[in-house]
Amino acid sequence: MATDIPISTEPDTEEVSKRSKPTSRTILIWRRLRSTPRFWVGGILLAFFVLFALFGNTINIYSPTDQDVFALNEGPSAQHWFGTNTIGQDIYAQTVVGLQTRSCPTMSPGRHSTTKASQPMSPGRHSTTKASQPMRSRAGPNLPTVSQAPRTRASPRR
């Protein structure tokens, strides 16, 4: 009994296992972040603050400088959602404007640092000082320099 053995003239070719591309660090971080609830809570809060800064003042009828003399130092109401301060200004409008001015430089750090770097340096803004010049604090010209500040010893604990 003879069995038929297939004869091939081609050399034996083993299948070369194709390696998958290595996963990048960014993809690994993204996979790990999106599986945590803290990431989603933080993302939703950030989106809320961005939307509040962009569109928060469109539904308000008061500007931050308008004064309502009949509502001095009032608590939250239908007219003034966050209340008013002691001179009758709407706190909600001031909050939105404050959020807009504080969040714009933070959301675009490239533009902010470029404009800061392009401003000319004044003598008070140098990052280094000469050894002969004493360092002065930014609080005012009449304050003592850092080297002249009085030294106090910490009192011993009893």
LINHUQUI-V574570 format. One record per backbone hydrogen bond with DSSP energy under -1.0 kcal/mol. CO is the residue of the C=O (numbers start at 1). NH is the residue of the N-H. E is the energy in kcal/mol with one decimal. If there is no record, write none. Layout:
<<CO;NH;E> <CO;NH;E>>
//
This chain:
<<24;28;-1.9> <25;29;-2.5> <26;30;-2.6> <27;31;-2.5> <28;32;-2.0> <29;33;-2.8> <30;34;-2.4> <33;36;-1.9> <37;41;-2.4> <38;42;-2.5> <39;43;-2.4> <40;44;-2.3> <41;45;-2.3> <42;46;-2.5> <43;47;-2.4> <44;48;-2.3> <45;49;-2.4> <46;50;-2.3> <47;51;-2.6> <48;52;-2.7> <49;53;-2.3> <50;54;-2.2> <51;55;-3.0> <52;56;-1.6> <68;71;-1.6> <74;84;-2.2> <80;77;-2.8> <83;91;-2.2> <85;73;-2.9> <85;88;-1.6> <88;68;-1.9> <89;85;-1.7> <90;94;-1.5> <91;95;-2.3> <92;96;-2.2> <93;97;-2.1> <94;98;-2.4> <95;99;-2.3> <96;100;-2.1> <97;101;-2.3> <98;102;-1.8> <99;103;-2.2> <100;104;-1.4> <103;107;-2.1> <108;112;-2.0> <109;113;-2.5> <110;114;-1.8> <111;115;-2.2> <112;116;-2.0> <113;117;-2.2> <114;118;-1.6> <122;125;-2.0> <135;146;-1.9>>
//
